[in-house]
Amino acid sequence: MVHRLLAHWRDAQGEGEFPSLDAILKGDLGDILPSIFVLKVPADAGEPAFARVGESFAGEVSGDLTGRPVSAAPEGTLLEQAVGIYDEVLARKVPITRDGEFEHVQCGTVLYRSIILPLSEGQGTIDFLLGAANFKTKAQGEEAPRKFDAPPLKPFPKKGLHTPGKPPGQAAFRPEIPGRVVEFPSSPRRIEQGRPVDAENKKLIVGQDVHLSGEITSCDRLVVEGRVEASLTNARVIEVAPSGFFKGDAQVEEADISGRYEGKLIAYEKLTVRSGGRVSGSIRYGTIIIESGGEISGDMHALSEEEQAESREEAETPDETADTPTLSPEKA
């Protein structure tokens, strides 16, 4: 559902930054329509109000919400979860998805997926937000190990957010549930000698024409402008510049890719693929944003909160031999 709705948004976008509400609703939304809600954004930047609430939310909402602010969404409902990211969409001006689990007021623990897309009636302002959401009840002990291989994505017409679509044959209202994170093997050798890292923030910059290989540990921020073939652990951020190439595996809070990344990647919070950036391999993320011209391919899915916690525990297992990152620079 999320992937299909995002495709409708892109098709209706045309030459403008945002499509109009009419252009979206004229599309063949089919069985997505009952799961859609529309928010009217006031000109004074106040709280958006409901302009439409789809029939699939009727069982958890009593009364008509039309004209009422988003804060009127009942607590413990799918609708409350779905509208919770509206302020981030307004701030970033891009479509954003969210998935996870929560305690539903009627159904207990449920797994859900949602999306909100910005719309405009002209002048480049965001006048409406169109969202959709669906969920399923989480069975006791359910692990949902399903995964899929995604082909390379075509560049987005504008900046946008991508969450991989459903495998063929799944029901329209069944969200993709993230599988278990695989353990990544570490590199066989440790880098021996290298460029000093800033003592305060442990930032390591690999410049152009520098080639590194081995293992990097205890690095807060790694900036790749040259070529790195390594295993990166206990890091907060990895940045791959347009001239940079990283091959290996990395476990970080945030990944920002403008160049090339090949291998295994866990970005607990956010993965951003910039224009011209290419990411391929086994990819896990909290949130993913792909700019126009960015490409991503491989085995990928969003991490649940449980998987994030489990992966962090594994990554934070102390390595008593590691202190600061070291490296052996070679001319490429």
VOGU-3710 file (C-alpha; in Angstrom, 3 decimals, decimal comma):
1> mvhrllahwr> 0,000/0,000/0,000  2,682/2,505/0,998  4,774/1,838/-2,095  1,746/2,077/-4,408  0,603/5,357/-2,890  4,088/6,824/-3,213  4,098/5,773/-6,876  0,766/7,604/-7,393  2,284/10,696/-5,741  5,296/10,635/-8,070
11> daqgegefps> 3,146/10,041/-11,177  0,897/12,993/-10,272  3,813/15,270/-9,424  4,424/16,523/-12,943  6,830/19,451/-13,161  5,866/20,935/-9,804  7,397/20,258/-6,415  4,174/18,753/-5,049  1,124/17,242/-6,796  -2,377/18,501/-6,073
21> ldailkgdlg> -5,032/16,658/-4,087  -7,244/16,397/-7,177  -4,415/14,868/-9,203  -3,883/12,190/-6,552  -7,572/11,340/-6,148  -8,039/11,086/-9,921  -5,568/8,209/-9,952  -6,609/4,587/-9,670  -6,261/4,222/-5,896  -8,535/1,190/-5,796
31> dilpsifvlk> -8,490/-0,629/-2,442  -6,168/1,999/-0,920  -8,965/4,591/-0,769  -10,642/3,356/2,458  -7,301/3,604/4,300  -6,652/7,227/3,286  -6,976/10,364/5,399  -6,515/13,977/4,293  -5,348/16,880/6,478  -5,932/20,533/5,582
41> vpadagepaf> -2,904/22,682/6,407  -3,897/26,212/7,531  -2,160/29,212/5,985  -1,126/30,489/9,430  1,005/27,363/10,077  -1,397/26,242/12,802  -2,443/22,671/13,552  -3,796/20,804/10,497  -7,403/19,630/10,540  -9,021/16,490/9,160
51> arvgesfage> -10,612/16,993/5,729  -11,302/13,298/5,150  -11,054/10,073/7,173  -11,355/6,772/5,303  -13,862/4,077/6,125  -11,238/1,681/7,477  -10,771/3,972/10,505  -14,496/3,997/11,352  -14,231/1,142/13,845  -11,793/3,046/16,072
61> vsgdltgrpv> -13,190/6,580/15,688  -16,510/7,645/17,142  -18,146/10,576/15,423  -17,105/12,713/12,462  -13,577/14,137/12,670  -13,975/16,399/9,619  -12,849/19,914/10,498  -11,311/18,846/13,803  -7,551/19,184/14,532  -5,202/16,208/14,297
71> saapegtlle> -4,900/16,227/18,097  -8,516/14,993/18,171  -7,445/11,570/16,894  -8,361/9,097/19,672  -5,497/7,751/21,769  -4,327/4,199/21,165  -5,626/4,090/17,591  -4,011/3,530/14,202  -5,125/7,011/13,156  -3,254/8,608/16,078
81> qavgiydevl> -0,071/6,751/15,103  -0,471/7,629/11,414  -0,900/11,400/11,861  1,990/11,606/14,341  4,584/12,432/11,659  2,726/15,327/10,005  5,019/17,980/11,515  8,109/16,216/10,159  6,579/16,103/6,669  5,848/19,843/6,848
91> arkvpitrdg> 9,394/20,560/8,019  11,198/18,381/5,460  8,698/18,850/2,611  9,036/15,221/1,498  6,897/12,075/1,827  7,708/10,135/4,993  6,797/6,617/6,075  6,713/5,028/9,497  6,262/1,449/10,631  6,458/-0,317/13,945
101> efehvqcgtv> 4,198/-1,660/16,657  2,006/-0,192/19,384  -0,737/-1,143/21,825  -4,051/-0,657/20,048  -6,948/0,307/22,305  -9,106/-2,506/20,861  -6,761/-5,067/19,323  -3,774/-5,262/21,664  -0,267/-5,302/20,155  -0,420/-4,528/16,443
111> lyrsiilpls> 2,118/-4,040/13,651  1,473/-1,082/11,374  2,776/0,920/8,427  1,857/4,469/7,459  2,793/7,255/5,053  2,081/10,986/4,756  2,647/12,901/1,496  2,685/16,708/0,972  0,267/18,215/-1,569  -0,110/21,715/-2,983
121> egqgtidfll> -2,826/23,700/-4,709  -0,209/25,986/-6,276  2,479/28,539/-5,375  4,711/25,790/-3,985  3,041/25,816/-0,558  1,908/22,668/1,251  -1,879/22,984/1,481  -2,878/19,386/2,179  -1,313/16,249/3,623  -2,533/12,916/2,322
131> gaanfktkaq> -1,865/9,896/4,486  -2,683/6,207/4,674  -2,128/3,421/7,165  -2,881/-0,248/7,771  -2,092/-2,806/10,455  -2,321/-6,425/11,543  -2,568/-7,960/14,987  0,767/-9,314/16,182  0,541/-13,019/16,976  2,186/-14,269/20,152
141> geeaprkfda> 5,801/-15,149/19,467  5,603/-13,860/15,903  9,001/-13,083/14,425  8,014/-12,405/10,803  11,332/-13,371/9,205  10,281/-12,567/5,672  12,703/-10,703/3,412  12,837/-9,808/-0,256  15,257/-8,747/-2,964  14,500/-5,365/-4,472
151> pplkpfpkkg> 15,668/-4,274/-7,939  17,477/-0,940/-8,321  15,078/1,974/-7,859  14,649/4,530/-10,587  15,658/8,069/-9,562  12,829/9,958/-7,849  11,488/13,037/-9,690  11,861/15,030/-6,457  13,207/14,417/-2,993  11,220/11,633/-1,408
161> lhtpgkppgq> 11,139/8,834/1,084  11,241/5,197/0,069  10,148/2,123/1,930  10,359/-1,147/-0,035  7,102/-2,474/-1,425  5,374/-5,746/-0,638  6,324/-9,079/-2,147  3,909/-10,267/-4,852  0,781/-11,998/-3,701  0,369/-10,260/-0,333
171> aafrpeipgr> -3,010/-8,813/0,662  -3,429/-5,073/0,128  -3,703/-4,209/3,801  -0,857/-6,332/5,168  2,236/-4,288/6,050  5,736/-5,610/5,534  7,099/-6,788/8,876  10,891/-6,466/9,210  12,876/-9,688/9,449  15,628/-10,492/11,906
181> vvefpssprr> 18,943/-8,767/11,450  21,796/-10,991/10,370  25,092/-10,953/12,237  27,861/-9,405/10,179  31,285/-11,087/10,086  34,186/-8,871/11,016  37,231/-8,277/8,868  40,128/-10,694/9,381  42,757/-8,065/10,070  42,977/-4,838/12,016
191> ieqgrpvdae> 44,355/-1,658/10,503  47,755/-1,019/12,019  48,939/2,506/11,596  47,316/5,688/10,558  46,145/9,216/10,530  45,415/10,736/13,960  41,778/11,194/14,863  40,426/14,275/16,584  40,672/13,581/20,310  37,421/15,342/21,083
201> nkklivgqdv> 34,925/13,845/18,688  36,856/10,922/17,126  36,188/12,058/13,576  38,124/10,201/10,895  38,419/11,611/7,353  39,707/9,383/4,571  40,831/11,820/1,892  40,763/11,440/-1,862  43,470/9,153/-3,328  43,719/7,326/0,034
211> hlsgeitscd> 42,888/3,599/0,131  42,150/1,899/3,471  41,384/-1,725/4,257  40,845/-3,587/7,518  38,774/-2,846/10,632  37,785/0,533/12,103  36,530/0,731/15,711  35,670/3,428/18,265  35,151/6,050/15,561  32,357/8,565/16,185
221> rlvvegrvea> 32,147/9,865/12,593  33,757/8,398/9,470  33,947/10,588/6,359  34,942/8,703/3,196  36,303/10,793/0,338  38,656/8,083/-0,970  38,270/4,292/-0,971  37,629/2,179/2,142  37,255/-1,610/2,324  36,615/-2,276/5,990
231> sltnarviev> 34,379/-3,309/8,855  33,058/-0,317/10,823  31,631/-0,840/14,329  30,815/1,321/17,367  30,382/4,384/15,133  27,653/7,004/15,171  27,777/8,352/11,606  29,231/7,331/8,265  29,360/9,842/5,409  30,387/8,789/1,908
241> apsgffkgda> 31,232/11,818/-0,231  30,523/11,930/-4,002  34,137/10,881/-4,633  34,037/8,183/-1,948  33,605/4,413/-2,106  32,963/2,171/0,910  32,900/-1,625/0,644  32,323/-3,825/3,653  29,933/-3,673/6,600  28,943/-0,875/8,964
251> qveeadisgr> 26,690/-0,490/12,016  25,900/3,178/12,674  23,146/5,468/13,935  23,037/7,448/10,676  24,402/6,881/7,184  24,633/9,673/4,588  25,610/8,375/1,141  26,528/10,667/-1,761  29,030/8,255/-3,362  29,025/4,438/-3,529
261> yegkliayek> 28,352/1,938/-0,744  28,535/-1,826/-1,259  28,025/-4,452/1,414  26,095/-4,772/4,647  24,692/-1,718/6,398  22,656/-1,125/9,556  21,543/2,483/10,068  19,558/2,348/13,308  18,042/5,824/12,970  18,272/7,038/9,373
271> ltvrsggrvs> 19,755/6,217/5,975  19,949/9,089/3,479  20,883/8,436/-0,148  21,802/11,719/-1,818  21,518/12,592/-5,506  24,139/10,506/-7,295  24,531/8,141/-4,345  24,331/4,377/-4,879  23,782/1,779/-2,169  23,668/-1,976/-2,740
281> gsirygtiii> 23,775/-5,021/-0,506  22,066/-6,067/2,725  20,478/-2,917/4,131  18,613/-2,323/7,418  17,387/1,075/8,565  15,079/2,949/10,904  14,040/5,533/8,288  15,215/5,881/4,692  15,257/9,006/2,520  16,230/8,913/-1,152
291> esggeisgdm> 16,834/12,135/-3,045  16,247/12,591/-6,762  18,973/10,677/-8,588  19,758/8,360/-5,673  19,653/4,576/-6,189  19,365/1,635/-3,804  19,175/-2,103/-4,480  19,477/-5,371/-2,624  17,951/-7,092/0,407  16,467/-4,353/2,585
301> halseeeqae> 13,821/-3,632/5,176  13,021/-1,337/8,085  14,126/-2,272/11,594  11,528/-2,721/14,303  12,214/-1,240/17,737  13,032/-4,725/19,064  15,526/-5,366/16,263  17,152/-1,976/16,846  17,628/-2,792/20,515  18,980/-6,291/19,796
311> sreeaetpde> 21,382/-5,026/17,130  22,671/-2,256/19,378  23,324/-4,728/22,184  25,363/-6,894/19,827  27,251/-3,902/18,426  28,022/-2,492/21,884  29,723/-5,662/23,127  33,034/-4,204/24,302  36,234/-4,885/22,398  38,970/-4,570/25,010
321> tadtptlspe> 41,687/-4,325/22,352  40,127/-1,341/20,568  40,729/2,273/21,534  40,888/4,666/18,585  40,744/3,882/14,882  44,003/3,240/13,063  44,645/3,005/9,373  47,267/2,152/6,757  47,023/4,788/3,997  48,057/3,830/0,509
331> ka> 47,866/5,785/-2,689  45,008/4,476/-4,800
//
